[in-house]
Amino acid sequence: NNNNDNDNDDVTSFVMGIATESSISNNGSNNNDDDAHDFYLKSAAKGNAFAMTRLGSLCEEQALSEERMRVATELLNALDKGQEQQQQQYDFLQLAAQQGTYEQLSRRFWWKAAVRGNPVAQVALGNELMESWQRERQGGDDLRLVATVLFALAAQQGDEDGEDCLTRVVDMLASECDTEEAFLSSPEVQIAQCM
């Protein structure tokens, strides 16, 4: 392979991001964080769910520079181009998240990775939605239901965090429901039973 082939490879870019980030961590220096972040952005632009998941986490940690935030926003907008239904999904997912914030970008990256089947992104986004639901009680129980689906998708892939989160949702419902019938008929419990 020549360098041009590697430049177009989402996996190579992701691995380079990990290697760069690991090198920075091992050397105790954080001078090249932007280099690692650039590799992740390049990989995510090619549709790599692992890079999108990592970028979601970096956004949550507020680790991206202002310039990388701008690039990340442009990248997500480009990935959404021609997908009008995305805006409705984002409107729902962005409850309690202001436009252009780290929180909004983390949710958008996690959403992109979650629908591509990444269990880490599914759990991360599910946790974010549960926190919004518990904090704001916005969106009725829809946020909790979407979080439950995300946890179940991760759990189906054998992700222990997904299984733990799904159990927490069911336990929460058990304490909220007045009757066993109400508990067993709740959508969240029915999703958990499909596991």
Salt bridges, closest charged atoms under 4 A:
ASP7 OD1 - LYS42 NZ 3.63
GLU21 OE2 - ARG54 NH2 2.50
ASP34 OD2 - ARG68 NH1 3.76
ASP38 OD1 - ARG68 NE 2.45
GLU61 OE2 - ARG54 NH1 3.93
GLU67 OE2 - ARG70 NH2 2.39
GLU74 OE2 - ARG70 NH1 2.49
ASP80 OD2 - ARG108 NH2 2.77
ASP80 OD1 - LYS112 NZ 2.54
GLU103 OE2 - ARG107 NH2 3.13
GLU103 OE2 - ARG135 NH2 3.99
GLU128 OE1 - ARG107 NE 3.57
GLU136 OE2 - ARG135 NE 3.23
ASP141 OD2 - ARG144 NH2 3.60
GLU176 OE1 - ARG144 NH1 2.85
GLU188 OE2 - ARG144 NE 3.40
